[in-house]
Amino acid sequence: MQLKRILPPFFTLNFFILCISSFLFFASFNMIIPELPAYLTSLGGEEYKGLIISLFTLTAGLSRPFSGKLADKIGRIPVMVFGAAVCFIVSLMYPLISSVAGFLLLRFIHGFSTGFTPTGTSAFVADIVPFNKRGEAMGIQSLFGSLGMAAGPALGGLIAANYGINPLFYTSAATAIASILIILRLKESVPVKEKLNLSHFKLKRHEIIEKRVWMPSSVLFLAVFSFGIVLTIIPDYSEFLGIKNKGLFFAVFTLSSLGIRIIAGKASDRYGRIPVLQVSTISMALAMLLIALSSTSTQLLLAGIVFGASVGMNSPTIAAWTIDLSLDQYRGRALATMYIALEAGIGIGAISSGFLFANKAANFPLVFLSGAISALLAFVLLLFISRKRKDEG
């Protein structure tokens, strides 16, 4: 009885299973990220570090319109399963590749995983949760994903340090298949499903982008530019500042985002999405400035706490805002549009940071300051949207 009083009414067994699957899925592909720059360097591809994340996000972005349409047509569960299956297969193939070109090809293919699974997961959550609880629900669901993002790099760094890179890839594959097995017992939330056919892969112009959600998508694009920078440059920056476990920063910022996700979700349900996002974007700009000014490992990790708080406020609030603006029958498309903006922001941030860094330690501050500027632009856009709404009201 006490547990029922603590947990929100939408926290059913199906919702919990979905959350655990999210934890395993995000842990699977995130556990290898901190080790990939060094692995690519060992293959002779040091100058291509910026492509590690950008190729991944490119495929994810390109596949979003298809995953959104398929989630609306054939169901949420098949879309989730396909994405996790890509994680499983590609993780098994990394140890078989010994060339830079082969590695980059696998990174490109690996992106299909996040192009599909999160789209299906977010749509499934929106289907089973009441309208006035979406912010809170997205906060809880993303909390489990963040736990996976925190546990993955920390575990990955430990495995790589003690057993080597190949056991790390095999662990990633095992984690991905576990996420699939868990969700197979879920009941599909799409009431009328279609059988998969070739027409589902033919996209009309209006099926690629959902215009109703341009506002949250634009804010997200600017906000996650910093995330692409962090994913690409932090492993080298951590090593530069004397942090042996390259996944430690990722664990710190992800853990710092956990509790605030639920609080931010509830706050956005009560006070509105835009006020919460204004706080998150200012926090993001501050975090990137603090990272740029860090000269010790302690300072970097403290900046990571601020960065995690901003990410924790941003993620569930953007997702809830997107769902608010979408039509029920095109919810998958709307979420796919949001994720296209996510992948574009991360990808461009990754490419830009790799170019600005150019493997020169003196360029670290410049790279992170560019992320602070992008976050400030997101804040300015939110001010514009807020003022426009007041004028129209």
WODATA-V256029 format. One line per field, one symbol per residue. psi: psi as a letter, one per 30 degrees, with the letter a starting at -180 (. if undefined). burial: # if it has 24 or more other ideal C-beta (glycine too) atoms within 12 Angstrom, else .. A space follows every 10 residues. Layout:
psi->???
burial->???
This chain:
psi->eeeeeeklff ileeeeeeee eeeeeeeeff ffeffeeeee effghefgef feeeeefeee eefeeeeeee eeefleeeee eeeeeeeeee effeffkgle eeeeeeeeef ffeffeeeee eeeeeeegkl eggeeeeeee efeeeeeefe edeeeeeeee effleefeee eeeeeeeeee eefffkkkfk ejklkklfff gjkleffekj ffgeeeeeee eeefeeeeee eefeeeeeee ggjejffeee eeeeeffdef eeeeeeeeee fleeeeeeee eeeeeeeeee eefkfleeee eeeeeeeeee eeeeefeeee eeeeflkefg eeeeeeeefe eeeeeeeeee eeeeeeehhj fffeeeefee eeeeeeeeee eeeeeeeeee ef.
burial->.......#.# #..####### ########## ########## ..#.#..### ########## ########## ########## ########## ####..#..# ..##.##### ########## #########. ..######## ########## ########## ....#.#### ########## .##..#.### .........# ......#.## .##.###### ########## ########## #.#.###### ########.# #########. ..######## ########## ##.#..#..# ########## ########## ######...# ########## ########## #######.#. ..######## #########. ##..#..... ...
